[in-house]
Amino acid sequence: MSSISEITPNVSPLVLAGFLLAASTCLRALELPHPTSDDVLAATGATKSRAYEISRRVLASLPALERAPGRPPKPAPKPTTDLTAELGREALRYLMDHPGAVAPEGARRCYSDGFRRFAIATCERHAELDVDAVAAAIEVPATTLREWHRADTTASAPEPSRTDDVIAPLPEPKLDPIRDLHLQTVLDAWRSWRGAFTAFCDHVQQNHHVPFGRAAIASILQRAGQRLPVRRHGRSPDEDGLRHAFEVFFPGAQWTGDGTPIRVAFEGELFVFNLELVVDTASAAAVGIDVRAHENATAVVASFYDGVATTGAPPLALLLDNKPSNHAPEVDAAIGDTIRMRATLRRPQNKAHVEGAFGLFSQVAPPVLIDAPSKRERARQVLELQARTWARTLNHRPDVARRGRSRFQLYRDAAPSAADVEHARAALVARAREQERARETTRARQDPAVRRFLDDSFRRLDLDDPEHHLRNAIARYPLERIAEGVAIFAGKRDSATLPAGVDARYLLGIVRNLAEEHEGMAIAMNLWELRVQARDRVLAPLRAERDILHREHADVHQRVRALVDRGLATDRGIDRFFWLTCTVDAIHEQPAAARRDFFLIAARRIHATQRVPHAERLRATRFLAAKLLPIA
């Protein structure tokens, strides 16, 4: 025991034994050399039970030696002051005056737009309080309230809205007194309800004992003109009208080619390949297949050659979509005398044959055995073998619509006469010539300065457009919008935020969206000026309501909130434009240093109104920013 007394710091053998046992635990976890517990107890002479007790105390005290990295957790606020208690009472009064403003939705809560605005306004009125303290006082999760309070808040699913456009009430059926009482209960409860429709149905069913389902309640409110449900857009009537509009000649006259990405999960990794498929339009036979990493001109050529090897002869024409890689010079050189056709823009039915074949791809997928040196090559072989098996099975499957004959039989037995071949060739050549003349006419009408700017931009951005089709489409828009679009595209590319695999079509989409947005604003400005000059009757009541609002809200903060609420409560564009303009005027009356705060108040108010679609909320925010802080 004499050696122990020489250790620094001078501690008792019991403490030293506990320390060594704790160290042995850490060394054992790290798989480092360490003494056994018997060795430690024998060397120190400490008792086993007390040594292990000291060891646990040593390990428990280690976190206190140095704080873990990161900001320490913030203690939950305790709303004990008179002010926070008053905030809780304000929230309770709001919920009493607006039933349904907060409704349970499983383990979460659903908040109305009005309650969100109330919560945001509470934070703005009591800026001296932390957001967490306000959240605790009004019983809203702190993270939720912080999201609402941020000026750039984005919300999820919009709440079903009440519309100002009411439909003519339908004649009500005769009801017995009890059902009539239930119907009146539904109408009376809806007039004061401020929450979601589904929560309202639960409310009247559980609290008012109304024996109606959601469909019946929705019908009652619709017949009374109190609620107009938002309906989804149905299918376009063009879909039926354009059926069978594709001109088909005979097997071998025209092929259609396209590519689609296919994901292959193999040995724990995910690989993505492009499956290039060529389909005969007359027989719907899959004639050519190619599988490689990306969709490019090489894939088009390989699938075309595979189709020629399968059928024995090239077609008269090959229909491809408008991707630049499909119309590269190497494609023209490979297909030879075959006429290269373009699919009509925004008309997917042009490629219905190949698109339909892709839809059937997953129906035939037998197991295969793959043996290749690399994992990626084995994954590629899996996809290629499955694609070939599917195509051959599909080609030989009898079809009732073809009188029991398969695609292979239709293609093999086709025997077009020389007259049929000449007629098809002439029609395809004429169609291709008309398309080319239309593109040349469009190019001739465009501004040479715009064309030069686009040519320079495409070279600088290294965008592929060998036949100038995308440049022709972009050149239709004003140069200012084109310059903005090129700047956005280049900025996204330099900051590595461009989506993977995009080409010049992405630039076309940017320019089109910018042009439509500026066009809409220009139309709105002209419409506003014309209505003001003509003293349109629609604006007279709006001006009167604005004057009343100004008298009722002497405080500019309340006035800005009320103006924004009026603008978001309407679905008519001219009314929303009026109220947003009034909001701009009210903020412009304030000192320049305070305008940013008022803009943030309005922005929070806008983004808290989920009944308005997200795109409309962004448009309203951009309008306020452009009017309050013009760049030029």
C-alpha positions, 0 to 999 in steps of 0.5 A: 500500500506504500506505493499508493500514497505516492500518487498525485493527487493524493486520494484514498485507495477507495476513490482511486479504485473507483476512478480506475474502474470507471477508466476501465469501463471507457477503455473497454468500450474503445477496445483498448488495453485495460486492467481487470476489476480484480486487478484494480481491487487487488492493487488498491485494496478497496472493497468491491461494493464501495469501489463500484459505487464510487465508479458510478459517481465518477462516470455520472460527474464527467458531463459536468466537466465540459459542456457538450458542443452546441447551444444549450437548451433554452428553458421553456418559458413560464407565463406567470406575469400579468401580461402573459396571463392577459394574452391567454385570456385574449386567446380564449375570448377569440376562440369563444367569438370564433368557434372552430378557429382551432380544431383537433386533427388527430394528435395535431391541431388545425388553425384557421387563417383568422387565428393565425393572423391573431397570433401574429398580431399578438407577437407584433403588439408585444415585441418586448416578449419572446415568441416562446412566451407568447406561444406558451400564453396562447397555447400554440407550439413555439415552433409553429408560432415562429414559422407563422411569424417569419416573413417567408412562411410557407404553409402546406395544404390550403384550408377550404375557402368560403367564396363570395360568389354564391350560387342560386339556391336550389328549391329545397325538398319538403322536410319533416319538422325534426329534419327541418330543425336539424337543417336550420341548426347546420345553417346557424352553426355555419354562419359563426364557424371559422374553421375547416369544413371537416371539423365543422361536420364533426362539430355539428354531429357531436355537439349538436347531435345532427344525424347528417353525414358530410355529403348531406351537410355539404349539400345543405350549405351549397343549396343555401348558397353558404358554401361553394365547394372547390372542385378539381379540374376534370379531363380535357374534352380534347382527349376524346376529340383527338382520339384516332387522329394520328394518321397511320399507313402500314407496318414499316411506314413510320416508327416512333422513338422515345426514352424513359429513365428506369431505376434498377436496385441491384446489390443494395445500390440504385442505378438509373439508365435510359431505356430507348424504345422504337415502336412501329405505329401501325402494328404497335410492335416494339422493334428497337431497344437500347439501354445506356446511362443517358438519353442522347443521340447515340441512344437514338441511333442504337435503338434505330439500328436495333429496329432495322436488325429486328425487322430487316429494313428501315422505315419511311419515317422516324417520329421523335420528340423535340429534345435537342439530342434527338435531332443532332447531326449524327442522328440524321447521318445514321437514319439515312433516307428515313424521314426524321419527323418532330412530335407536335409540342405539348401533344403527347398523343403524338407518341401514344404508341411508344408511351403506351408501350412504356406503360406495359413494360412492367407486365413481363419481367422474368427472373434473370441470372447476371454475371459481369465484372462490375456491379453497374454492368450487371445492373445494366444487363438486368434492365436490358434483358428484361426489356428485350424479354418484355418486347418479344413477349409483347410482339408475339401476344395475340390481341383481340382488337387485331382479330387474334393476330399478334404485332409480329404477325401484323408486321411480318404479313404486311405487304404494301403496294408500291402505290401505298409506299409512294403515297405514304412517302409523299404525305410524310415528306409534305408534312415535314416540309410544312413544319420546316417552312413554318419554322423558317417563317417564324425565324424570319419574323424575329428581331435580329438583335434578339437572335444574336443575343440568344445565339451568344447566350446559348454558346456561353451557357453551352446549351444544345439546340442544333436546329434552333427550335428552342431559340425560335420559341424563346425569341417570341418573347420580349428581349427584357424578359429573355435577358432576365431568364438567361440571368436566372438560368446562369445564376442557378447553374453557377450556384449548382441549383439547376435540376439535374439533366435540364437543357434549353427547355428549362430556359424556355420555361423560365422566360415564358413564366416571366413574360406571363407574369409581366404581362399579367401585371401590365394588364392589371395596371391598364385595367386599373387605370381604365376603371379609375378613369371611367369611375366604374361602379365596382370601385365605388363601394370599394372606395366607400369601404376604404374610407370607413376603414380609415376612420375606424382604424386610426392606428396605422398598424391596425389599418395595414392589417385590415387592408391586407385582410380585405385584399385576401378575403376576395377572389376577384383580381381587381378587388385584390389589386385595389386593396393591395394598392391601398396597403401600399399607400398606407405604408408610403405615408410612414417614414422610410425607416419604418416601411420595412417593418410595415412590409413584414407585418403585411407579408406575415399577414398574407402568408398566414392566410392559407385559404389563398393559394401559395402562388397567389400569396407569393404574387401579392408579396412580390407586388407589395415589395415592387411598389414599396421598394422599386429598384429603378 
